[in-house]
Amino acid sequence: MPRKLLALLFLAAGLLGAAPAWASGDFTCSVAWKLKLTELSNCDNQPFLSPGNDSRVNLQLLLLDAGKARLHAPGPARTADQRYPDPVLAGPSPFTLQDIDDLIAPPPAPGSGDDSSDHADGEGSRCDSNMAGAEAFNVALAASPNLPAADRQALTDARAALRPSCADDPKAPPADAPPVSVKSALGKQFAAYLAGAQAFYDGRYDVAAQAFAGLQTSPQPWLKEVARYMLGRTALNRAQAASFDQYGELQPGKADAKALAEADTAFGAYLRDYPNGAYAASARGLLRRAAWLGGRTGDLARQFALAFADTDPGARNVDEVSLVQEADSKLLAGADPASLHEPMLLAVFDLLHMRTSDGADAVKPIDRAALEAQRPVFAGQPDLFSYLEAAHAFYDEKAPAAAVALLPATSPTAPMSYLGFSRQVLRGLALEETGDRAAAHALWLSLMPAARPPFQHAALELALAMNDERGGGLAQVFAAASPITDADLREILLRNAAGPALLRQQAKSATAPEHERRLALYTLLYKQVTRGRYQDFLGDLALLPPPPPPATGDNPTAPDPDFSPFRWDGKSDDGFVCPPLRQIAGALARDPRAPANLVCLSEFVRVSGVDGDRIDAAPPADELGGAPSQFTGGPYWRLDRYQALLADPKTQGTVRAYLLYRAVRCYASSGANHCGGKDVDKAQRKAWFETLKKDFAGSAWAQQLKYYW
C-alpha cells in the first residue's frame, strides 16, 4: 500500500545524553510531498543537503560521500510495477531518519572491550560495563599461568559474586568487595582490582582511584592496562556526579573541573601508551564526553572529527549511526560556529541555521557575512562551500537567480555523490522558482540516469512530477514511457490533479497496475457525481467491476478502493426516503436543482461513508497535487450544501425539516463540525434547532433532536 502516514523511530541518545532538540520533532507526521523544505519534519528528509532535513541526515549524506560511512544493505524492495534498472535505486523519498539509518547501521562490531553501546556513548551508567568486565577479568586470569589454581578459582568466584547496583544513593552504606582469600602476590593484585571495581561501582571514587593507581606497575599485562583505563573512568564519573538534574539533563558548569582534567590526562596517557589497546575505542569516546561535560566545544568538535575520520570499525566506540546521533545531541545543538573547524560538521551546522523555526526550537539565522567568514574552513572543499552559498541565496535571501549562478550547469554522466546531487537539485529548484520550468524539466530528466545511490531516483521522480503538474504536462506522467513510476506520486496526481479524460484513460488502461486503475475509476465517479456531471457519471458506471466475492480465509479483504458506495440502494438510517444512486443521478441530470434529489445526494455521501473523502482534501499549494485541478468544481462539503438548500425558498416541507435536522447534527456530539464546509456559530445552530422544533414539531426529526451542541 502507498505510504499515508510514517511513524518516526528515534535512536537512543544514551541514558544521560542531551535530547536532539535540533534534529527531531513529532513522533508521527504526514508526508509533505515537495522538495523545498525549510522547516524540520521527521518524515520529509530528502537525499540532498537541505535545511529541512534532520541534521543527522545531512551529516550522514556527507559521511557517505567522504567514505566515512558505508551502505550495508540495499534499500527497501519496491513493488513489481515500479521498474527501476537497479535494486540500489530503491528507497522512498521523502524518507525518515530510520530509513537511512537502516542502510548505514552495521551489525554490532566486536572488539570494543569493557564496553556496551550505552556505556560507550558516555557513561550512561557505570554498570553497563560490568558483564563485559567480568569476561575480561576471567580471560586475564586464564592468561596468567603463574597464578595458583586455588587463587584463580577464588578470584573467579569473587568476580561472579560482584553484583553492583550503581544506584548513586549517597545514603546507602558502601559495599565491600566480595571476600576473596588468595596467597600469591599476583592473586592479591587481582583482588585489589576487584576491590577497586567494587568501589568504582559504589561511587567511592577516592578508594577506587587508589586501588587502580597501585596497579599501574603490575607485571600482569591486563591488570596494568585496565588500571590505566579505569583511572580515567573513575575521574570522569567523579567529575559528572553533580552534572545532571533529576531528569538526566546536563546542567552546564556543574562538572568538577579538576576531576575532568584528571580524566583527560588519564585517557590521554592511556591512548599514548596503548593506541590500539583493548579500551582505546572507549577511551576516545569518553574523551568526547569529558569535553562535552566541560563545555569545551572546540575540543569536542576535534574529537568528533577524529572519530569520523577513522573508518576502522574497531577503532570507534560506536557505529556511524550512533556517532552521528551523539554529534547531533552533544555538539551541533549548542555549538559556537567559531569552534567548528571540520567542514562536514560546520556545513551541517550552517544548514541547520538556514532553517525556519520558532518557539522552543528556534535557531539563530546565519547571515551572509557570517557564512563568508567561514570560507577558509572550506578551502579544501570549495564545492561544499559554493553549495552553502547557493543554499543561503535560495532559502534565506530568496534569490533563486543568484543560486543558479553559483551552481553547475552541466549534467553528470556518472553516479552522483550526495553533494553533487545536492548541487544539481538546488539548481533545479532555483530554475523552477525563476519560472524557467522548461530548463528545470530538462535538468530533472538528464539527472535520472546518474541518480543511482539510494533515494536519489525517487526524489527526481517527485521533482519531475511537480514540474509536469504545474507546467501542463500532467499526461506525460501517465504516458507509456514515463520515468515516474512511484505509486504514491501517481496516486496523488490522479486523486487531486487529473481531469476526467485522464482519469478515464487510466481506468481503462490495460497496462496500469490494478490499484491505479481502480483509484482512477473511483476518483472519476466520485468527482462526477459530487461535482454535477451526472450524465457522465451514468455513462461511466458501466466501467464498474463486478462486486467482489464475500470475504473468506483465502480472500480476507476486498480490493482497494471500495466501489460499494456507487452501488448505494438509497436506504437511510434516519427515515429520509431516497431512490438508488443511479436514479438520483438520472433525476439530477434532468433537473440539477431539485431539492429532494440534492438532499439524497448528500445522503449518499453520508450513508456511504465517503463524507470527508480525502479526494476533497487538496494538498497545500506548494506540494504535489496542490496546483489547480483539471477537474473543475469544488470539493463536496455537506454543510455547505445544507446551507445553500436552506437559503433556497423552494426548499419546503419534509425536505426542509430534514435539512434543519441534518445541519444541526453536523455538530453532534462534540460541537465540532464533521460535515466540512463553512462553519457556523452556536447561535445559528440554535436558530435551526428552534425552527425545526417550532415549524416541524410533529416530525420524527424534531422529536429525536435534543441538543444543538
Secondary structure as UniProt FT lines:
FT   STRAND          6..7
FT   TURN            15..16
FT   TURN            21..23
FT   STRAND          28..29
FT   TURN            42..43
FT   TURN            51..52
FT   HELIX           55..65
FT   TURN            66..67
FT   TURN            80..81
FT   HELIX           87..89
FT   HELIX           97..104
FT   HELIX           117..120
FT   TURN            121..122
FT   HELIX           126..129
FT   HELIX           130..142
FT   TURN            145..146
FT   HELIX           149..161
FT   TURN            170..171
FT   HELIX           185..202
FT   HELIX           205..213
FT   TURN            214..217
FT   HELIX           221..240
FT   TURN            241..242
FT   TURN            246..247
FT   TURN            252..253
FT   HELIX           257..273
FT   TURN            275..276
FT   TURN            278..279
FT   HELIX           280..293
FT   TURN            294..295
FT   HELIX           297..309
FT   HELIX           313..315
FT   HELIX           320..327
FT   HELIX           328..332
FT   TURN            333..334
FT   HELIX           337..339
FT   HELIX           343..352
FT   TURN            353..354
FT   HELIX           359..361
FT   HELIX           368..373
FT   HELIX           375..378
FT   TURN            379..380
FT   HELIX           382..391
FT   HELIX           392..396
FT   HELIX           400..405
FT   HELIX           418..434
FT   HELIX           437..447
FT   HELIX           448..450
FT   TURN            454..455
FT   HELIX           456..470
FT   TURN            471..472
FT   HELIX           474..477
FT   TURN            480..481
FT   HELIX           487..496
FT   HELIX           500..508
FT   HELIX           514..530
FT   TURN            531..532
FT   HELIX           534..540
FT   HELIX           541..543
FT   HELIX           564..567
FT   HELIX           581..590
FT   TURN            592..593
FT   HELIX           595..607
FT   TURN            608..609
FT   TURN            611..612
FT   HELIX           614..616
FT   TURN            621..622
FT   TURN            624..625
FT   HELIX           638..646
FT   TURN            649..650
FT   HELIX           653..665
FT   TURN            666..670
FT   HELIX           682..695
FT   TURN            696..698
FT   HELIX           700..704
//
